Amino acid sequence: MEYTVLVRMNEKLFLRDPESSELGRRIVRQGILLMADIGFEEMTFRKLADRINTKEASIYRYFENKHRLLVYVVAWYWQWLEYQLIFQTNNLPDPREKLERVLKLLLLKDVSSFSSQPVADELDIVALHGIVIREASKAYLTRHITEDNRQQLFKPYKDLCSRIAGIILEYRPDYPFARSRASSIIETAHYQAFFMQNLPSLTDFGSKPNETPSPENDERLLRFLQHLLFSSLETDTF
């Protein structure tokens, strides 16, 4: 069975659909690279305009502010990740194997196994994954989260959590905390990856600050997530 997925972004995220023009696509793709290079706090639309050789006002025609751009790219990533989850687990009959695959996807392991659909059109998935690890919480830790949620800006994340929760219930139908476990395993994967790179004393598999994580530490993080997930699912005490 094949899946064809078109990433449809919430129209509340932009003033003009960035995928409707070459400039809009450059804003998103170069915005990801700039954010990956200097961080969300240091990024400005003026710096982005200089990077893509356009006027700052042109970017404001697409996005109200840089926070909206952040929410846009993070939402795009969640939709892309859910597609990969569907693609990579569709033919797996064993729910435990599906959950093992989920954990690898959260750490972006085995990138070569990812489906090229939906086409990323030169969008840097590895850079975007890094942004999600460092910046995704800033998308919703705001004073206007209630209004943003009302506009369903976080639906892609909720959909991903719901799909993972469904697999959890395949594995353990009587487990009472499937949605909580799904969202917490995503956040744990990303926070531990962040700590491993920046605050290694908060993990058991850390590198020196700003040092590229070693494959061995990545593997230890995966084993920790496996232990965390399956030990909670296999307990008889709730």
Secondary structure, DSSP 8 states (H G I E B T S, - for coil): ----------GGG-SS-GGGSHHHHHHHHHHHHHHHHH-TTT--HHHHHHHHTS-HHHHHTT-SSHHHHHHHHHHHHHHHHHHHHHHHHTT---HHHHHHHHHHHHTT--GGGS---S--TT--HHHHHHHHHHHGGGGT-STTHHHHHHTTTTHHHHHHHHHHHHHHHHH-TT-TTHHHHHHHHHHHHHHHHHHHHH-GGGSSS--STT----HHHHHHHHHHHHHHHHHHHS-S--
